[in-house]
Structure formats: structure tokens, C-alpha cells
């Protein structure tokens, strides 16, 4: 399925343009995810940082709408019905990327109510490691997607599943810790937002190894073995 999707993106002029817009969405969303993490962990955001995140989020949303409109226009011609599976896949993927942008914005917005420094303890160190793992996976995703690197996608998916479990464990640990309410809320929200960013990155990666009807769902038995 994915090999055909890439082939259509490369060979079909309208779908090729959609593929380029999707690649731009990925890059912009990665950029604001990194910027939001810097704000969350340092609380050193300038007005320019906030403005950059919000402006990029608007551009991401516009790209999503542009792709949707192009898909509808493309499928309005009967001769393009063979593209339906690929267009459905793309519609699913752009929604995942758009949601990452929203969660990245949420990460930065935690600092709207929590201005103090984060604790220097094992829980924050764990969240830093989670952040690094999410950003590293996201940085690799455009290349993995564009080149259809199935083995690398499988590795990143497994790492992403582990990140999700670590997020669950960290939320539980924070709930048992003697933090004040504001600190607890900041850590739980940060952890949950990174869990959701991670989940949507994994969803994008599933498109490399799973058939269309199992996008956003990783089935080890249905994944390719080579």
C-alpha cells in the first residue's frame, strides 16, 4: 500500500503537490514542537517565540485545509477514483499532523499558569528524556515517510510505544508525589501532551508499515516482515 502511495505522490501532478504540502506540514509542526519544548522546560519564551508558534500553527491549519480541498477536487473527476485509497490515507495523516501542532501549542501554554522553575528531580529528568525521544522520532519521521523505510519505521513505532508507557508511569508517579497543585498540574499536563504528540507521530509512522484500514493502529502480525 505505502509503495503505491509514494508512487502516486511522485508521478501524479495533483497528488505530488499534496505530498509536498504534507511534507511542509511535517516540517512546520516539528519546528513548533521543538520550540514549545524549549518554552516549557525553561520558561524563557519571548513574545517572538509565542508569536512564531501561533503563526506557524495557523499555517499548518491552512495547509491541512488546502490538502483537503485538493483531495475533494481531485476525487470529483470519475477518472481519479483509483486514487481514493491514497487520498483517504493522506486525509488521515494530515489530521494527525495538525493535532501534533495543537498539542505542541498546548505544551507552551502550560507556562501561562506556571511561571516558576520546574523541580530538579527524577520526574522532570524523566520528562526531559521523554521529550528528547519524541523530538528524535519526529525528526526522523519525514525521511522515514518519504523513503518508505519500513524497518526504521518499525523501530520508531516500538520506541514510541515504550514512550507511551513511560508517560503513563510518570503521570502515576507525579500523582503520588508531594508537589503543590500548580507543579503537579504542570508536570501532568506536559506529560500528557507529549504522550499525545508521540501517539500522533506513531500514527504517521504506521502508514509506512500498515495497510490503509489499519492506519493509526499497529498490528505486529500484519506488519511486513522484511
Secondary structure, DSSP 8 states (H G I E B T S, - for coil): -HHHHHHHHHHSHHHHHHHHHHHHHHHHHHHHHHHHHHHHHH----HHHHHHHHHHHHHHHHHHHHHHHHHHHHHTSGGGGGGHHHHHHHHHHHHHHHHHHHHHHHHHHGGGT--S----SHHHHHHHHHHHHHHHHHHHHHHHHHHT-HHHHHHHHHHHHHHHHHHHHHHHHHHTS---HHHHHHHHHHHHHHHHHHHHHHHHHHHHHS-GGGTT---TTTS---
